[in-house]
Amino acid sequence: MELFSSFAPSSFDFQMALLAIILMTLGTLYVLGFLSFNLNPWKKLPQGSSFIGDFIGFHTAMKAGKNGEWIRSRIRKYGPVFKSCVMGSHIAILTGQSGNKFILTTSDGIASDDAPAVTTILGRKSLIGVEGSRHKLLKGAVMNMLKPERLQKFIGEMNSSIQRLLLQELEGKDSVKLVSLSRRVIFAVTCTIVLGLPEDSVGENSLRLEDLLTTSQGLIALPFNIPGMLFAKACKARAKICKVIYNIIMARKLKMEEEKTCSQDDIVASFINIRDEEGKPLSDEEIVDNLLTLLIASNDTTSSLLSMFLRHLGNDAHVYNQVFEEQKEVAKAREGSPVDGKLIWNETQSMKYSWRVAQEIMRFSPPSVGNFRIATKDMKYGGFDIPKGWRMLWVASPTHNDPDIFEEPEKFNPSRFEGPSIAPFTYVPFGGGVRICPGNGFARTTVLLVIHHLLTNYRWTPMIHDEPISTNPVPFPAMDLPVKLHPIVDKFSS
């Protein structure tokens, strides 16, 4: 299958020749982009800046975790709607509540981005890239699996799995890198609980976290399949993962045919069982693409939120103490109680302050920085013309840092989420509208369970105070968040 293809190594001379071609192509694109930006016959294009300056500036800001500041500097210069070439093509960046809503809810004239890197890495049949009835069908299957009623059914298994994983990872250790820990725990829980993959399918000889991380990096890489470059490595890692997923699907289908049913209640079975409006099942390619997309999305966004949560707790003693007191009360209430799904679900729902902290962390560092869509026809927005073929980008940071929406936005204040509901499309850490992330409930439940078991068993001291943040493509502590561990002998002590 095409999904499983890899790339043959090339000679150094061949690589250098390809590099020269790439540089010449980029130079040509810059000239053409400059001319089309400035000689376009449209009456009123958004204002903006050059290809080279924006491309370098934006990606430098991303690596430094300052992409929000970069966006705000452009808003001050050009206004809430401006053009750019941050990904090597024409982009209209629409900011503010109305910009978010326009991109996230408009279906007539706006479609999923067809960027080569995204299409290649996630697949042609991914939920991210399809529209209309197909998007509704696929998203419905995911949301049905991850809705609160379903999460409540397997939260007991999630809880036990997280306890066991943390014990395996931390027993006997006096230090740990919390970003790597977060990634490994989230990856294992996603694979075994949500996707229903057998535990022996997650490891060195099958599904590997390292391959998933490499694949994810390909989403923001220049789409050149040159051996040794990031995109080629991502494609090769993708092929490995897809082959494992394909084999799991085939084994599951065989089992279902033999048993005439499926006893497992997971997303793999859901994808196999669903039918479209014509009564046809999903193709194997669709199932593979969407399982891969779920793996990448859940691992990246949930691991990011958890890592940023742990970073903040290590730097803010006041917030740490309040979260710890809440988790201590939950642990006390559980003593002597039977552990079942309903009880644990109610416990996570009672962690109100802890989740407000998570919400405030996502206001500062949203796991979904933004997303691209593409204009399929000539459009108008905010008094500007947006030509067919231009990409449009919504970004979370402008509304998250708007003092008219969040009072004193520079201050960390979880209590701002205690009051009435925030206006739609102003707080968008997981997107919004029909494009909202269907796994946000899973992210909340998993993060709160990990926080509970960590805080009631360990304290930690950061080895790098106020560790910088890097966004690539989601925010993480840049140095892997190394800490010194201090086991709590009596978890109910203060």
C-alpha positions as CSV (number, residue, x, y, z in Angstrom):
1,M,0.0,0.0,0.0
2,E,1.1,3.6,-0.7
3,L,0.7,4.4,3.0
4,F,3.5,2.1,3.9
5,S,6.1,3.3,1.4
6,S,9.5,4.5,2.6
7,F,12.2,6.5,0.9
8,A,15.5,5.2,-0.5
9,P,18.7,7.0,0.6
10,S,20.3,9.2,-2.0
11,S,23.9,10.3,-2.5
12,F,25.3,13.5,-1.0
13,D,25.6,15.0,-4.5
14,F,22.0,14.2,-5.3
15,Q,20.9,15.8,-2.0
16,M,22.9,18.9,-2.7
17,A,21.4,19.2,-6.2
18,L,17.9,18.9,-4.7
19,L,18.8,21.5,-2.1
20,A,19.9,23.9,-4.9
21,I,16.6,23.3,-6.7
22,I,14.7,24.0,-3.5
23,L,16.5,27.3,-2.9
24,M,15.9,28.4,-6.5
25,T,12.2,27.4,-6.1
26,L,11.9,29.4,-2.9
27,G,13.5,32.4,-4.5
28,T,11.1,32.2,-7.5
29,L,8.1,31.8,-5.1
30,Y,9.2,34.9,-3.2
31,V,9.4,37.0,-6.4
32,L,6.0,35.7,-7.6
33,G,4.5,36.2,-4.2
34,F,5.8,39.7,-3.9
35,L,4.4,40.6,-7.3
36,S,1.0,39.0,-6.7
37,F,0.8,40.6,-3.3
38,N,1.5,44.0,-4.7
39,L,0.1,43.9,-8.3
40,N,-3.1,41.9,-7.5
41,P,-6.0,43.5,-9.4
42,W,-8.3,43.2,-6.4
43,K,-9.4,46.5,-5.0
44,K,-8.8,46.0,-1.3
45,L,-6.6,43.2,-0.1
46,P,-5.6,43.1,3.6
47,Q,-2.4,44.8,4.4
48,G,0.6,42.6,5.3
49,S,4.3,42.0,4.9
50,S,6.8,40.0,2.8
51,F,7.3,36.2,2.5
52,I,10.8,35.9,3.8
53,G,10.3,38.2,6.8
54,D,7.1,36.6,7.9
55,F,8.2,33.0,7.3
56,I,11.4,33.5,9.4
57,G,9.8,35.7,12.0
58,F,6.8,33.5,12.6
59,H,8.8,30.3,12.9
60,T,11.4,31.9,15.2
61,A,8.6,33.2,17.4
62,M,7.0,29.7,17.5
63,K,10.2,28.1,18.7
64,A,10.6,30.7,21.4
65,G,6.9,30.3,22.5
66,K,6.2,33.9,21.4
67,N,3.9,33.3,18.5
68,G,1.1,35.1,20.3
69,E,3.3,38.2,20.7
70,W,4.2,38.0,17.0
71,I,0.5,37.9,16.0
72,R,-0.3,40.9,18.3
73,S,2.6,42.9,16.8
74,R,1.0,42.5,13.4
75,I,-2.4,43.4,14.7
76,R,-1.0,46.7,16.1
77,K,0.6,47.4,12.7
78,Y,-2.1,46.3,10.2
79,G,-5.3,45.8,12.2
80,P,-7.3,42.7,13.1
81,V,-7.3,41.3,9.5
82,F,-3.9,41.1,7.7
83,K,-2.1,39.1,5.1
84,S,1.0,37.0,5.5
85,C,3.1,34.2,4.0
86,V,4.0,32.4,7.1
87,M,3.6,29.0,5.4
88,G,4.9,29.9,2.0
89,S,1.5,30.8,0.5
90,H,-1.0,33.6,0.7
91,I,-2.7,33.7,4.1
92,A,-5.4,36.0,5.5
93,I,-5.1,36.0,9.3
94,L,-8.5,36.9,10.9
95,T,-8.4,37.7,14.5
96,G,-10.8,38.5,17.3
97,Q,-14.2,36.9,18.2
98,S,-15.7,37.7,14.7
99,G,-12.6,36.3,12.9
100,N,-12.7,33.1,14.9
101,K,-16.4,32.6,14.3
102,F,-16.2,33.4,10.6
103,I,-13.5,30.7,10.0
104,L,-14.8,28.1,12.4
105,T,-18.4,28.2,11.3
106,T,-18.6,29.2,7.7
107,S,-19.0,26.3,5.3
108,D,-20.0,28.1,2.1
109,G,-16.7,29.1,0.5
110,I,-14.4,27.8,3.2
111,A,-13.0,24.3,3.2
112,S,-10.4,22.3,5.0
113,D,-6.8,23.2,4.3
114,D,-5.2,21.1,1.6
115,A,-1.6,21.9,2.6
116,P,0.7,19.1,1.2
117,A,2.3,18.5,4.6
118,V,-1.0,18.1,6.5
119,T,-2.6,16.0,3.7
120,T,0.4,13.7,3.5
121,I,0.9,13.2,7.2
122,L,-2.7,12.9,8.4
123,G,-3.9,11.3,5.2
124,R,-6.4,12.2,2.4
125,K,-9.3,10.7,4.3
126,S,-8.7,12.2,7.7
127,L,-11.4,13.9,9.7
128,I,-9.3,17.1,9.6
129,G,-9.5,17.3,5.8
130,V,-13.0,16.1,4.8
131,E,-16.1,18.2,4.5
132,G,-19.9,17.9,4.6
133,S,-21.6,14.6,5.3
134,R,-18.3,12.7,5.5
135,H,-17.0,15.0,8.2
136,K,-20.3,14.7,10.1
137,L,-20.1,10.9,9.9
138,L,-16.5,10.6,11.1
139,K,-16.8,13.3,13.8
140,G,-20.1,11.7,15.0
141,A,-18.3,8.4,15.5
142,V,-15.5,10.0,17.6
143,M,-17.8,12.2,19.7
144,N,-20.1,9.2,20.4
145,M,-17.1,7.4,21.7
146,L,-15.8,10.3,23.8
147,K,-19.0,11.8,25.2
148,P,-19.4,11.9,29.0
149,E,-21.6,8.8,29.2
150,R,-19.0,6.7,27.4
151,L,-16.1,8.2,29.3
152,Q,-17.8,7.3,32.5
153,K,-18.0,3.7,31.4
154,F,-14.2,3.3,31.1
155,I,-12.9,5.9,33.6
156,G,-12.3,3.2,36.2
157,E,-10.0,1.5,33.7
158,M,-8.3,4.8,32.9
159,N,-7.8,5.5,36.6
160,S,-6.2,2.1,37.2
161,S,-4.0,2.3,34.1
162,I,-2.7,5.8,35.0
163,Q,-2.0,4.6,38.6
164,R,-0.1,1.6,37.2
165,L,1.8,3.6,34.6
166,L,2.9,6.3,37.1
167,L,4.1,3.6,39.5
168,Q,6.1,2.0,36.8
169,E,7.6,5.3,35.7
170,L,8.4,6.8,39.1
171,E,9.1,4.1,41.6
172,G,12.6,4.4,43.0
173,K,13.4,7.5,41.1
174,D,14.6,10.8,42.6
175,S,14.3,12.8,39.4
176,V,12.3,12.7,36.2
177,K,11.6,14.7,33.0
178,L,7.9,15.6,33.3
179,V,7.3,16.3,29.6
180,S,8.5,12.9,28.6
181,L,6.6,11.3,31.4
182,S,3.4,13.1,30.3
183,R,3.8,12.0,26.7
184,R,4.4,8.4,27.7
185,V,1.4,8.2,30.0
186,I,-1.0,9.9,27.6
187,F,0.2,7.8,24.7
188,A,-0.3,4.6,26.6
189,V,-3.8,5.6,27.9
190,T,-4.9,6.7,24.4
191,C,-3.8,3.5,22.7
192,T,-5.1,1.0,25.2
193,I,-8.2,2.7,26.6
194,V,-9.7,4.9,23.9
195,L,-8.5,3.1,20.8
196,G,-8.8,-0.3,22.4
197,L,-5.4,-1.5,21.1
198,P,-3.9,-4.5,22.9
199,E,-1.2,-3.6,25.3
200,D,1.4,-5.7,23.4
201,S,0.7,-3.4,20.4
202,V,2.3,-0.5,22.2
203,G,6.1,-0.9,22.5
204,E,9.4,-1.1,20.7
205,N,8.3,-3.6,18.1
206,S,4.9,-2.1,17.3
207,L,3.4,1.3,18.0
208,R,6.2,3.6,19.2
209,L,5.8,7.0,20.8
210,E,9.0,8.1,19.1
211,D,7.5,7.4,15.7
212,L,4.3,9.3,16.6
213,L,6.4,12.4,17.7
214,T,8.4,12.3,14.5
215,T,5.2,12.0,12.4
216,S,3.7,14.9,14.2
217,Q,6.7,17.1,13.4
218,G,6.0,16.6,9.7
219,L,2.8,18.7,10.0
220,I,4.9,21.9,10.1
221,A,7.8,20.8,8.0
222,L,8.6,21.9,4.5
223,P,7.0,19.2,2.4
224,F,10.1,18.0,0.6
225,N,10.7,14.2,0.6
226,I,14.5,14.4,0.7
227,P,16.2,11.7,2.8
228,G,17.5,13.2,6.0
229,M,15.1,16.1,6.1
230,L,12.3,16.3,8.7
231,F,9.4,15.7,6.4
232,A,11.0,12.6,4.9
233,K,11.6,11.2,8.4
234,A,8.0,12.0,9.3
235,C,6.7,10.2,6.3
236,K,8.8,7.1,7.1
237,A,7.6,7.1,10.7
238,R,4.0,7.5,9.5
239,A,4.4,4.5,7.3
240,K,5.5,2.4,10.3
241,I,2.5,3.5,12.4
242,C,0.0,3.0,9.6
243,K,1.2,-0.5,9.0
244,V,0.7,-1.5,12.6
245,I,-2.8,0.2,12.7
246,Y,-3.7,-1.6,9.4
247,N,-2.7,-5.0,10.9
248,I,-4.8,-4.3,14.0
249,I,-7.8,-3.4,11.9
250,M,-7.5,-6.6,9.9
251,A,-7.2,-8.7,13.1
252,R,-10.2,-7.0,14.6
253,K,-12.3,-7.5,11.5
254,L,-11.4,-11.2,11.4
255,K,-12.4,-11.5,15.1
256,M,-15.7,-9.8,14.5
257,E,-16.5,-12.0,11.6
258,E,-15.7,-15.1,13.6
259,E,-17.7,-14.0,16.7
260,K,-20.5,-12.3,14.6
261,T,-20.1,-9.4,17.0
262,C,-17.6,-7.3,18.8
263,S,-17.3,-7.3,22.6
264,Q,-14.9,-4.4,22.6
265,D,-16.4,-0.9,22.9
266,D,-13.8,1.4,21.4
267,I,-13.2,3.7,18.5
268,V,-11.7,0.9,16.3
269,A,-14.9,-1.1,16.5
270,S,-16.9,2.1,16.0
271,F,-15.1,2.9,12.8
272,I,-15.5,-0.6,11.5
273,N,-19.3,-0.7,12.3
274,I,-20.4,2.7,11.0
275,R,-22.1,3.1,7.7
276,D,-22.6,6.1,5.5
277,E,-25.9,7.3,4.0
278,E,-25.6,4.7,1.2
279,G,-25.0,1.9,3.7
280,K,-21.3,1.5,2.9
281,P,-18.6,0.9,5.5
282,L,-15.5,3.1,5.8
283,S,-12.6,2.0,3.7
284,D,-9.4,0.7,5.4
285,E,-7.6,3.9,4.3
286,E,-10.3,6.0,6.1
287,I,-10.0,4.0,9.3
288,V,-6.2,4.1,9.2
289,D,-6.0,7.9,8.5
290,N,-8.5,8.7,11.3
291,L,-6.9,6.5,13.9
292,L,-3.6,8.1,13.2
293,T,-5.2,11.6,13.4
294,L,-6.7,10.7,16.8
295,L,-3.4,9.4,18.0
296,I,-1.5,12.6,17.0
297,A,-4.2,15.0,18.2
298,S,-4.8,13.4,21.6
299,N,-1.2,12.9,22.3
300,D,-0.1,16.4,21.3
301,T,-2.9,18.5,22.9
302,T,-3.4,16.5,26.1
303,S,0.3,16.1,26.7
304,S,0.8,19.8,26.2
305,L,-1.9,20.7,28.7
306,L,-0.6,18.3,31.3
307,S,3.0,19.4,30.8
308,M,2.1,23.1,31.1
309,F,0.0,22.4,34.2
310,L,2.9,20.6,35.9
311,R,5.2,23.5,34.9
312,H,3.0,26.0,36.5
313,L,2.5,24.1,39.7
314,G,6.3,23.9,40.0
315,N,6.6,27.7,39.7
316,D,3.5,28.9,41.6
317,A,3.4,27.8,45.3
318,H,0.0,29.4,45.9
319,V,-1.7,27.6,43.1
320,Y,0.1,24.4,43.9
321,N,-1.2,24.5,47.5
322,Q,-4.8,25.1,46.5
323,V,-4.7,22.3,43.9
324,F,-3.1,20.0,46.4
325,E,-5.7,20.7,49.1
326,E,-8.5,19.9,46.6
327,Q,-6.8,16.7,45.5
328,K,-6.2,15.7,49.2
329,E,-9.9,16.2,49.9
330,V,-10.8,14.0,47.0
331,A,-8.4,11.3,48.2
332,K,-9.8,11.5,51.7
333,A,-13.4,11.1,50.5
334,R,-12.4,8.0,48.5
335,E,-11.0,6.1,51.5
336,G,-13.0,3.1,52.2
337,S,-15.3,3.7,49.2
338,P,-15.8,1.1,46.5
339,V,-14.0,2.2,43.3
340,D,-16.3,2.1,40.3
341,G,-16.7,4.2,37.2
342,K,-19.5,6.4,38.6
343,L,-17.6,7.2,41.8
344,I,-14.4,8.2,39.9
345,W,-16.4,10.2,37.4
346,N,-18.0,12.2,40.2
347,E,-14.6,12.8,41.8
348,T,-13.2,14.3,38.6
349,Q,-16.2,16.5,38.3
350,S,-15.6,17.8,41.8
351,M,-12.1,18.9,40.9
352,K,-13.4,22.4,40.0
353,Y,-10.5,24.5,41.1
354,S,-8.0,22.2,39.4
355,W,-9.9,22.4,36.2
356,R,-10.1,26.2,36.4
357,V,-6.3,26.2,36.7
358,A,-6.1,24.1,33.6
359,Q,-8.5,26.5,31.8
360,E,-6.3,29.5,32.8
361,I,-3.2,27.7,31.6
362,M,-4.9,27.1,28.2
363,R,-5.7,30.8,28.1
364,F,-2.0,31.6,28.3
365,S,-0.8,28.6,26.2
366,P,-3.7,27.1,24.2
367,P,-2.9,23.5,23.0
368,S,-4.6,24.5,19.7
369,V,-2.7,27.6,18.7
370,G,-4.9,28.0,15.6
371,N,-5.7,26.3,12.4
372,F,-5.9,26.9,8.6
373,R,-8.8,26.8,6.3
374,I,-8.9,27.7,2.6
375,A,-11.1,29.9,0.5
376,T,-12.8,27.9,-2.3
377,K,-14.3,31.1,-3.8
378,D,-13.7,34.8,-3.8
379,M,-14.8,36.1,-0.4
380,K,-15.2,39.3,1.6
381,Y,-14.5,39.8,5.3
382,G,-14.1,42.9,7.4
383,G,-14.1,45.2,4.4
384,F,-11.3,43.2,2.6
385,D,-11.3,40.9,-0.4
386,I,-10.0,37.4,0.1
387,P,-9.3,35.7,-3.2
388,K,-10.1,32.1,-4.0
389,G,-7.2,29.9,-3.1
390,W,-5.9,32.0,-0.2
391,R,-5.6,30.2,3.2
392,M,-7.3,31.7,6.2
393,L,-5.9,31.3,9.7
394,W,-7.7,31.7,13.0
395,V,-5.5,32.1,16.1
396,A,-6.5,31.8,19.8
397,S,-4.1,34.3,21.4
398,P,-5.7,37.6,20.4
399,T,-9.0,37.0,22.2
400,H,-7.3,35.1,25.1
401,N,-5.2,38.3,25.8
402,D,-7.9,40.9,25.1
403,P,-8.5,43.1,28.2
404,D,-12.1,43.7,26.9
405,I,-12.8,40.0,27.3
406,F,-10.5,38.9,30.1
407,E,-9.8,41.6,32.8
408,E,-6.1,42.0,33.4
409,P,-5.2,39.3,31.0
410,E,-1.5,39.3,31.9
411,K,-2.3,38.0,35.4
412,F,-2.8,34.3,36.2
413,N,-6.3,34.2,37.7
414,P,-8.2,30.9,37.6
415,S,-11.2,32.5,39.3
416,R,-12.1,34.3,36.1
417,F,-13.7,30.9,35.0
418,E,-16.0,30.8,38.1
419,G,-18.5,33.3,36.7
420,P,-21.0,33.3,33.9
421,S,-20.2,31.6,30.6
422,I,-17.6,33.4,28.4
423,A,-18.8,34.8,25.1
424,P,-18.6,32.2,22.3
425,F,-15.5,32.2,20.1
426,T,-13.5,34.2,22.5
427,Y,-12.0,31.3,24.5
428,V,-11.0,28.7,22.0
429,P,-8.2,26.4,23.3
430,F,-9.8,23.5,21.5
431,G,-11.2,25.4,18.5
432,G,-15.0,26.0,18.2
433,G,-18.1,25.4,16.2
434,V,-18.3,22.3,14.1
435,R,-14.5,22.2,14.2
436,I,-14.1,22.0,18.0
437,C,-11.9,19.2,19.1
438,P,-14.1,16.1,19.9
439,G,-11.5,14.9,22.4
440,N,-11.6,17.8,24.9
441,G,-13.6,15.8,27.4
442,F,-11.0,13.0,27.2
443,A,-8.2,15.5,27.7
444,R,-10.0,17.0,30.8
445,T,-10.5,13.6,32.4
446,T,-7.0,12.2,31.7
447,V,-5.2,15.4,32.9
448,L,-7.2,15.5,36.2
449,L,-6.6,11.8,36.9
450,V,-2.8,12.2,36.3
451,I,-2.7,15.4,38.4
452,H,-4.6,13.7,41.2
453,H,-2.2,10.7,41.4
454,L,0.9,12.8,41.1
455,L,0.0,15.4,43.7
456,T,-1.2,12.9,46.3
457,N,2.0,10.8,46.0
458,Y,4.8,13.3,45.1
459,R,6.0,16.8,45.5
460,W,8.6,18.1,43.1
461,T,11.2,20.8,42.7
462,P,11.9,22.3,39.2
463,M,15.5,22.0,38.2
464,I,15.1,24.9,35.8
465,H,13.1,27.7,37.3
466,D,10.6,29.4,34.9
467,E,11.6,27.0,32.1
468,P,11.0,28.6,28.7
469,I,8.2,27.4,26.4
470,S,8.6,26.3,22.8
471,T,5.6,25.9,20.4
472,N,6.4,23.3,17.8
473,P,3.5,23.1,16.8
474,V,1.9,22.9,20.3
475,P,3.4,24.5,23.5
476,F,5.7,22.5,25.7
477,P,8.4,23.4,28.3
478,A,11.5,23.7,26.1
479,M,13.9,21.7,28.2
480,D,11.7,18.6,29.0
481,L,10.8,19.9,32.5
482,P,13.4,18.1,34.7
483,V,12.4,18.0,38.4
484,K,13.6,16.5,41.6
485,L,11.0,14.1,43.1
486,H,10.0,14.0,46.8
487,P,7.6,11.1,47.6
488,I,4.8,11.9,50.1
489,V,4.8,9.3,52.8
490,D,1.4,10.4,54.2
491,K,-0.6,11.7,51.3
492,F,-3.1,13.4,53.7
493,S,-0.4,15.5,55.3
494,S,0.1,19.2,54.2
